[in-house]
Amino acid sequence: MNRREFIKGAMTMTALAWANPIILVDAASQIKWWQKKPVYQIYPKSFLDTTGKGTGDLRGVINKLDYIKSLDAGAIWLTPIYPSPMVDNGYDISDYTGINPLFGTMEDFDELIDEAKERDIKIVMDLVFNHSSDQHPWFLESKSSRDNPKADWYIWRDEKTNWRSIFGGSAWEWCEERQQYYLHTFATQQPDLNWENPEVRQALFDAANFWLDKGVGGFRIDAIVYIKKPKIFADGAPDSPDGTCAIHNMTANTDGILDFLHEFKRKVFDGHDIFTVGEANSVKPEDLRYWVGADGVFDMLFEFSHVNVMFNNGDEIWHRSKPIKLSEFKKALSDSQRATRELWYPIYFENHDKPRSVNNFFPHGSDKILAAKAMATILFTLRGTPFIYQGEEIGLANTKFDSIDDYDDISSHGAYDLARADGLSDKEAMRFVQKFSRDNARTPMQWDSSKNAGFTSGKPWLFVHSDFKSCNVELEEKNPDSVLNFYRKLSAFRNSSEILLGGEYEELYPDNEEIFIFTRTLGEKKFITAVNFTTHDVKLPAQIFDGMKKIFGNYSDEKKYFRPTEAAVYGN
């Protein structure tokens, strides 16, 4: 359903009761289930350990389904739970249709599906189809010789190019058995699959259908922009002192990729009541229509423009990052909102690969609680489906480990090595690792003030954040003014508001470097969201708030100006 159909079919909204600003509407029933409610992303390894082994498990997810339901979530996205050597924490898969014993059993997964269904929650799986583990039986056979049945299931060449993998170092690895190089966009233990081979594509489609038969509610598809490789493997223009160039710039979104993806849609997605969201770094807003919607491939697309605004050319070299300009951040969001005006958009600011938003988007010295509520205000009032990453709803911030040896994240080690090779000191390189490491989002979930934040009775696989005694679910449950309860109120408000579900988006004052202001409009009804991204007072353009009343805010009172990190939603 497009925007015009939504508005045409919407029933007249009853008068707003500002004392209890939950708007119950019939129009919400006209859109799909995955558009109505947020998705809660879980990193199972860090969510809840029920065995004392130090890593989270599926039973931990089952135990917290009521908690997730309290956020009014409609789906849970699980990062990979398949068998894996865990070189890249599960994104190196050795069996696409199994459950890693680290997380439990297939019986546990079946119980999770059933228990979630009882709470009207769908389970969404993470598909990693650009590459497998080098321990996958397919690769073990492929590397054994050049004339075995799976010889061309991966990408082999006699000579390598100067491409640099996303995790650092050459994107090519020598294999003694075949006397050839194989391509790996990510770690050396993650060889790229050859999508040009129809047998490979069908094997992957069969794996996805296995999970659909289990009753999953959809898929998030990892690193999908890299599956189509260029016909000619040639050196690229060096962008690093070592003479290498980013593989992203050589292979992302290669012509012909959509042919593969439409086949994927026909053989897997079509005919199922699911949603699909692709991870598609560097897809431009003007091209989203080819990727999303009835004529595209996916229902939604994670594109990175707003979370990578500090980087250039799509290559996330941490030590070459630049300070964020608010106008650039706003433009990235607004461009995507406009590009999906007739489509749908997944709203997110955090995930398992990104630092915590309270650190990423606000200046040093910002109040972390106010910042968390400010990001929530934007998350729930933009147009699209909000994605909440575990811990985001309690305002978790970045960690700060002292040594590179304390970091588990493979990309952090690659980024550190590249920074040192570029001449940065150990201290300078560590500063960028602390700022951007994926481990910032992977520290164990903080449930209470007990040892290890209630995550495990054993030794946690990754250090617990040092602030767990002051920032945890148990404390925030008891505090009506907590970040957690702010999320719950905003989620319920958004899920029952026809304006937020179907209204138009318009940004105001796009060149302003201090405040983000946008409207959501449906007929004559309008909301205005305003957020101060500075650590000082900012005067608001008063005329735009004429006839408007404050509904939500991260300050309890109201001034004629916006205080540091203040956020508010107004309605007429």
C-alpha positions in Angstrom: 0.0 0.0 0.0 1.4 3.4 -0.9 1.0 6.7 1.0 -2.0 7.9 -1.1 -3.9 4.7 -0.6 -3.2 4.9 3.1 -4.5 8.4 3.5 -7.5 7.7 1.3 -8.5 4.7 3.3 -7.8 6.2 6.7 -10.8 6.8 9.0 -11.4 10.2 10.6 -9.2 10.4 13.7 -11.0 11.2 17.0 -10.0 14.2 19.0 -6.6 14.1 20.6 -6.7 13.6 24.4 -3.4 15.3 25.4 -3.6 14.1 29.0 -3.3 10.6 27.7 -1.7 11.0 24.2 -2.4 7.5 22.9 -4.4 7.7 19.7 -6.3 4.5 18.9 -7.1 4.4 15.2 -8.6 2.0 12.8 -6.3 3.2 10.0 -3.4 1.3 11.6 -5.2 -2.0 10.7 -4.8 -1.2 7.0 -1.0 -1.5 6.9 1.1 -4.6 7.2 2.1 -6.0 10.6 5.8 -5.2 10.1 5.0 -1.5 9.5 2.9 -1.2 12.7 5.4 -2.0 15.4 9.1 -1.8 16.0 11.6 -4.6 15.5 13.9 -5.5 18.5 17.4 -6.6 17.4 19.1 -9.2 19.6 22.8 -10.1 19.6 22.3 -13.5 21.2 25.9 -13.9 22.4 25.5 -10.9 24.6 21.8 -11.0 25.6 21.3 -13.4 28.5 23.2 -16.6 29.5 21.1 -19.2 31.3 23.8 -21.8 31.7 26.7 -20.0 33.3 29.0 -20.6 30.3 29.5 -16.9 29.7 27.7 -16.5 26.4 24.0 -15.8 25.8 21.6 -18.4 24.5 18.2 -19.0 23.0 16.7 -19.8 26.4 17.8 -16.4 27.5 15.8 -14.9 24.7 12.8 -17.0 25.6 13.1 -15.9 29.2 12.9 -12.2 28.2 10.1 -12.3 25.7 7.7 -10.5 28.1 10.3 -7.8 28.5 10.5 -7.4 24.7 6.7 -7.4 24.5 6.7 -4.5 27.0 8.4 -2.4 24.3 5.4 -3.2 22.0 7.7 -4.9 19.5 6.2 -6.9 16.7 9.4 -8.8 15.7 12.8 -9.9 17.0 15.7 -9.9 14.6 18.3 -12.5 15.8 21.9 -12.1 14.5 23.3 -15.4 13.3 22.7 -18.4 15.5 24.0 -21.0 13.0 27.0 -23.4 13.6 30.1 -21.3 13.2 33.8 -21.2 14.2 32.9 -17.7 15.5 35.8 -15.9 13.9 33.4 -13.1 13.2 30.9 -13.9 15.9 28.6 -16.0 13.8 28.8 -14.2 10.5 31.2 -17.0 9.4 28.6 -19.8 8.9 29.6 -23.5 8.6 26.0 -24.8 8.3 23.1 -22.8 7.1 20.3 -25.0 8.4 21.6 -25.8 12.0 21.8 -24.2 15.4 25.1 -23.5 17.0 25.4 -25.6 20.2 26.7 -22.4 21.8 23.2 -21.0 21.7 21.2 -24.2 22.2 19.3 -26.7 20.1 16.8 -26.8 17.3 14.2 -27.7 19.9 15.1 -24.5 21.8 14.6 -22.5 18.5 11.2 -24.2 17.9 10.1 -23.3 21.4 11.2 -19.7 20.8 9.1 -19.5 17.7 6.1 -20.9 19.6 6.5 -18.7 22.7 7.0 -15.6 20.6 3.9 -16.4 18.6 1.9 -16.5 21.8 2.9 -12.9 22.4 2.2 -11.8 18.8 6.0 -11.5 18.0 7.7 -12.9 14.9 11.3 -14.2 14.8 13.4 -12.8 12.0 16.6 -14.6 10.9 19.9 -13.1 9.7 21.0 -14.5 6.3 24.7 -14.3 5.4 24.8 -15.3 1.8 27.8 -13.3 0.4 30.3 -15.6 2.1 30.5 -18.7 4.3 33.0 -19.9 6.8 36.2 -21.5 5.5 35.1 -24.5 7.6 31.9 -25.0 5.7 31.8 -28.4 3.8 31.3 -26.5 0.6 34.5 -24.6 0.9 36.5 -27.6 2.2 35.5 -29.4 -1.0 36.0 -26.4 -3.2 39.6 -25.9 -2.0 40.6 -29.5 -2.3 41.2 -29.5 -6.0 40.3 -27.6 -9.2 38.2 -30.4 -10.7 35.9 -31.4 -7.8 32.1 -30.8 -8.1 32.2 -27.6 -6.0 35.4 -26.2 -7.6 33.6 -23.0 -8.7 31.4 -22.5 -5.7 33.8 -19.8 -4.5 35.9 -17.2 -6.3 39.4 -18.4 -7.3 42.1 -16.6 -9.3 45.7 -17.3 -10.2 46.7 -13.7 -9.6 45.5 -11.3 -7.0 44.5 -7.7 -7.3 45.3 -4.8 -4.9 41.9 -5.0 -3.2 41.8 -4.4 0.6 39.3 -6.4 2.6 36.8 -4.6 4.8 38.6 -5.9 7.8 42.0 -4.9 6.6 44.8 -6.6 4.6 44.5 -8.2 1.2 41.1 -9.4 0.1 42.9 -12.4 -1.5 44.3 -15.5 0.4 46.6 -18.1 -1.0 45.4 -21.7 -0.9 48.1 -24.4 -1.1 45.8 -27.2 -2.1 44.6 -25.4 -5.3 47.6 -23.2 -5.8 45.3 -20.3 -6.2 44.0 -17.3 -4.4 40.4 -17.1 -3.1 38.5 -13.8 -2.6 37.2 -12.7 0.9 35.4 -9.4 1.2 35.7 -9.7 5.0 38.0 -11.9 7.0 40.3 -14.5 5.5 38.1 -17.2 7.1 35.1 -15.9 5.2 35.5 -16.8 1.5 33.1 -15.2 -0.9 30.5 -17.5 -2.5 30.2 -17.5 -6.3 26.7 -16.3 -7.1 27.4 -16.8 -10.8 27.0 -20.5 -10.2 23.3 -21.4 -10.3 23.9 -24.4 -8.0 25.2 -22.0 -5.3 22.2 -19.8 -5.6 19.8 -22.7 -5.3 21.6 -24.1 -2.3 21.3 -20.7 -0.6 17.6 -20.4 -1.5 17.0 -23.9 -0.1 18.5 -22.8 3.2 16.3 -19.8 3.4 13.2 -21.8 2.6 14.2 -24.3 5.4 13.7 -21.4 7.9 10.5 -20.3 6.3 9.2 -23.8 6.8 10.1 -23.4 10.5 7.7 -20.4 10.7 10.1 -17.5 10.8 8.6 -14.0 10.1 11.3 -12.7 7.8 14.9 -12.1 7.0 17.6 -9.5 7.4 20.1 -10.2 4.6 23.7 -9.3 5.4 26.2 -7.6 3.1 24.0 -8.3 0.1 25.6 -5.5 -2.1 28.7 -7.6 -2.5 27.3 -10.8 -4.1 27.8 -9.7 -7.7 31.4 -9.4 -8.7 32.7 -7.5 -11.8 33.5 -9.5 -14.9 37.1 -8.3 -14.9 39.2 -8.5 -11.7 41.6 -5.5 -12.0 43.6 -3.3 -9.7 41.9 -0.2 -8.4 43.2 3.2 -7.7 45.2 3.0 -4.4 43.7 4.9 -1.5 46.2 3.8 1.2 50.0 4.2 1.6 50.3 0.4 1.2 49.0 0.6 -2.4 45.7 -1.1 -1.7 42.2 0.1 -2.5 38.9 -0.6 -0.7 37.1 -3.7 -2.0 33.8 -1.9 -1.4 34.6 0.5 -4.2 35.4 -2.3 -6.6 32.5 -4.7 -6.0 29.6 -3.0 -4.3 26.3 -2.9 -6.3 27.9 -4.3 -9.5 25.6 -4.2 -12.5 23.5 -7.3 -12.7 23.1 -7.7 -8.9 19.3 -7.0 -9.1 18.9 -10.0 -11.5 20.2 -12.3 -8.8 18.0 -10.6 -6.1 14.8 -10.8 -8.2 15.5 -14.6 -8.5 16.0 -14.7 -4.7 12.6 -13.0 -4.3 10.8 -15.3 -6.7 12.2 -18.5 -5.2 12.0 -17.5 -1.5 10.1 -14.4 -0.5 7.1 -14.5 -2.8 3.9 -16.0 -1.3 4.9 -15.7 2.3 3.6 -13.2 5.0 7.0 -12.1 6.0 9.2 -9.0 5.7 12.7 -8.7 4.3 15.3 -6.0 4.9 18.5 -6.0 3.1 21.8 -4.5 4.4 22.9 -2.3 1.5 25.7 0.1 2.2 26.1 2.7 -0.6 22.7 2.3 -2.4 21.8 5.8 -3.2 18.4 7.3 -2.2 17.5 7.8 -5.8 18.1 4.0 -6.5 16.0 2.8 -3.5 13.0 2.3 -5.8 14.8 -0.5 -7.6 15.6 -2.3 -4.3 12.4 -1.8 -2.3 8.7 -2.3 -2.7 6.5 -4.2 -5.1 8.8 -3.6 -8.1 11.9 -4.0 -6.1 13.3 -6.9 -4.1 13.0 -6.2 -0.4 10.3 -4.6 1.8 12.9 -2.4 3.4 16.6 -1.6 3.0 19.2 -0.7 5.5 21.4 2.0 3.8 24.2 3.6 5.8 24.3 7.2 4.7 23.1 8.6 8.0 25.3 6.4 10.2 28.4 6.7 8.0 28.2 10.5 7.5 31.6 10.8 9.3 33.3 8.7 6.5 34.1 9.3 2.9 33.6 7.2 -0.2 31.9 4.4 1.6 35.1 3.1 3.0 34.9 3.0 6.8 38.5 3.8 7.7 38.1 4.9 11.3 41.2 7.0 11.7 40.2 9.1 8.6 36.8 10.0 10.0 35.6 13.6 10.2 33.5 15.4 12.7 29.8 15.0 12.0 28.0 18.1 10.6 24.4 18.0 11.7 23.2 19.4 8.4 24.8 16.3 6.6 23.2 13.9 9.1 19.8 15.5 8.6 20.2 15.5 4.8 21.0 11.8 4.8 17.9 11.0 6.8 15.7 13.4 4.8 16.9 12.1 1.4 16.0 8.6 2.5 12.6 9.7 3.8 11.8 11.4 0.6 13.1 8.5 -1.5 10.8 6.1 0.3 7.8 8.3 0.3 5.8 5.8 -1.6 7.8 2.9 -0.2 8.9 2.0 3.4 11.9 2.7 5.5 13.7 1.0 8.4 14.6 3.6 11.0 17.7 2.8 13.0 20.6 4.4 14.8 22.3 1.4 16.4 23.0 -2.2 15.5 25.7 -4.8 16.3 28.2 -3.1 13.9 27.9 0.5 15.1 28.9 2.4 18.2 26.2 3.6 20.6 24.2 6.5 19.3 24.5 8.6 22.4 28.3 8.8 21.7 28.1 8.8 17.9 25.7 11.7 17.3 26.1 14.0 20.3 29.1 16.1 21.2 31.4 15.2 24.1 29.9 16.4 27.4 26.3 15.7 26.4 24.0 14.2 29.1 23.7 10.5 28.1 20.2 10.1 29.5 18.9 13.1 27.6 20.7 12.0 24.5 19.2 8.5 24.6 15.7 10.0 24.9 16.5 12.5 22.1 17.4 9.7 19.7 14.3 7.7 20.8 12.2 10.8 19.9 13.6 10.8 16.4 13.4 7.0 16.1 9.7 6.8 16.8 8.6 9.9 14.9 10.3 9.5 11.6 8.3 7.6 8.9 9.0 3.8 8.8 9.6 0.9 11.0 11.8 1.6 14.1 14.6 -0.9 14.8 15.7 -1.0 18.5 19.0 -2.6 19.2 19.4 -4.3 22.6 20.5 -1.9 25.3 19.6 1.1 23.2 16.3 1.3 25.1 18.2 1.7 28.4 20.6 4.3 27.1 23.8 2.1 26.9 26.9 4.1 25.9 30.2 3.1 24.4 32.7 1.2 26.5 36.4 2.1 26.6 38.9 -0.8 26.9 42.5 0.1 27.5 44.3 -2.3 25.3 43.7 -3.6 21.8 44.0 -7.1 23.3 40.8 -6.5 25.3 38.8 -6.2 22.0 37.2 -9.3 20.6 36.0 -7.7 17.4 38.0 -8.8 14.4 37.4 -5.5 12.5 38.8 -3.5 15.5 42.1 -5.3 15.2 42.2 -4.7 11.5 41.4 -1.0 11.9 44.1 -0.7 14.6 46.7 -2.4 12.4 45.8 -0.1 9.5 46.1 3.0 11.6 49.5 2.0 13.0 50.6 1.2 9.4 49.5 4.7 8.4 51.8 6.2 11.1 49.5 6.7 14.0 50.8 6.1 17.5 49.4 3.3 19.7 47.4 5.9 21.7 46.0 7.6 18.6 45.0 4.2 17.0 43.4 3.1 20.2 41.3 6.4 20.4 39.6 5.5 17.1 39.1 1.8 18.1 37.4 3.0 21.3 35.2 5.3 19.4 34.1 3.0 16.5 34.7 -0.6 17.7 31.8 -3.0 17.1 32.4 -4.2 20.7 30.8 -1.0 21.9 27.5 -2.5 20.9 28.4 -6.1 21.9 29.1 -5.7 25.7 26.7 -7.9 27.7 23.1 -6.7 28.2 22.7 -5.0 31.6 19.8 -6.6 33.4 20.5 -5.6 37.1 23.2 -4.4 39.5 24.4 -7.9 40.5 27.7 -9.4 39.4 28.2 -9.3 35.6 25.0 -7.2 35.3 22.8 -10.3 35.6 24.0 -11.4 32.2 25.8 -14.6 33.4 26.8 -16.4 36.5 30.1 -17.4 34.8 32.8 -15.4 33.2 31.3 -13.2 30.4 32.8 -13.7 26.9 33.3 -9.9 26.7 33.8 -7.4 29.5 30.6 -5.9 31.0 30.4 -2.1 30.7 31.7 -0.4 33.9 28.4 1.5 34.4 26.2 -1.5 34.9 25.3 -0.6 38.5 23.8 2.7 37.4 22.4 1.7 34.0 20.4 -1.5 33.9 16.9 -2.8 33.3 16.0 -3.5 36.9 16.7 0.1 38.0 15.0 1.6 35.0 11.9 -0.5 35.5 11.4 1.2 38.8 12.0 4.8 37.6 9.0 6.3 35.7 11.4 8.9 34.2 13.9 6.4 32.9 15.1 5.9 29.3 13.4 2.5 29.2 10.0 3.8 30.2 10.4 6.7 27.8 10.9 4.2 25.0 7.8 2.3 26.1 5.6 5.4 26.1 6.9 6.5 22.7 6.6 3.1 21.1 3.0 2.8 22.2 2.3 6.3 21.1 3.8 5.7 17.6 2.1 2.4 17.1 -1.3 3.8 17.6 -0.9 7.1 15.9 -2.2 7.3 12.3 -0.1 10.5 11.8 3.1 8.7 12.7 2.2 5.6 10.7 1.0 7.3 7.6 1.8 11.0 7.7 4.0 13.0 5.3 7.5 13.9 6.4 9.0 17.4 5.9 12.3 18.8 7.3 12.4 22.4 8.4 15.6 24.5 8.6 17.9 21.9 6.9 21.0 24.2 7.1 20.7 24.7 10.8 23.7 23.1 12.5 22.2 23.1 16.0 18.7 21.7 15.8 16.8 19.0 13.9 13.2 19.9 13.2 10.7 18.0 11.1 7.0 17.6 10.7 4.7 14.6 10.2 1.4 15.6 8.6 -1.8 13.8 7.8 -4.7 15.9 6.6 -5.0 18.9 8.9 -3.3 17.1 11.8 0.4 17.6 12.4 3.3 16.7 14.7 6.5 18.6 15.0 9.7 16.9 16.3 12.5 19.1 17.5 15.9 18.1 18.9 18.8 20.2 20.1 22.1 18.5 19.2 24.3 20.9 21.1 25.4 21.3 24.7 24.1 24.9 24.9 20.7 26.6 24.8 19.2 27.2 21.4 16.4 29.7 20.5 13.6 28.1 18.5 11.8 29.7 15.6 8.7 30.3 17.7 6.3 30.9 14.8 6.3 27.2 13.7 4.9 26.2 17.1 1.8 28.5 16.9 -1.2 26.5 17.9 0.9 23.5 18.9 1.1 21.8 22.3 3.9 19.7 23.7 3.1 16.0 23.9 6.4 14.4 24.7 9.8 15.7 25.8 13.0 14.6 27.6 12.6 17.7 29.9 9.5 17.7 32.1 8.9 21.4 31.9 8.9 23.8 29.0 10.9 26.9 28.1 10.9 29.4 25.3 14.2 28.0 24.2 15.6 24.5 23.8 18.1 23.5 26.5 21.2 21.2 25.9 20.2 17.9 24.2 16.5 18.8 24.6 14.0 16.9 22.5 10.2 17.4 22.2 7.2 16.4 20.1 4.4 18.9 19.5 0.9 18.4 18.1 -2.0 20.6 17.0 
